[in-house]
Amino acid sequence: MYASLCARASPLGLLSAQINPSTGEFMGNFPQAFSHIGIIASGVNLARAEADVQR
């Protein structure tokens, strides 16, 4: 799911406030801080969980 979300970013790497799940169309504005902080935090948590599993 994480890779799918990252792949939905625009050519400039932007994510909108909402994405239509059926079409992938961006809806709403582009709130940079909240979108990117959430993606970065999720990536860090996934990487930590993966590292714990490999130990």
SULMOPE-V666245 format. One record per backbone hydrogen bond with DSSP energy under -0.5 kcal/mol. CO is the residue of the C=O (numbers start at 1). NH is the residue of the N-H. If there is no record, write none. Layout:
CO;NH / CO;NH
This chain:
1;5 / 2;6 / 3;7 / 4;8 / 5;8 / 6;9 / 10;13 / 14;10 / 18;27 / 19;21 / 20;24 / 25;20 / 27;18 / 29;17 / 29;31 / 30;32 / 31;35 / 32;36 / 33;37 / 34;38 / 35;39 / 36;40 / 37;41 / 38;42 / 39;43 / 40;44 / 41;45 / 42;46 / 43;47 / 44;48 / 45;49 / 46;50 / 47;51 / 48;52 / 49;53 / 50;54 / 51;55 / 52;55
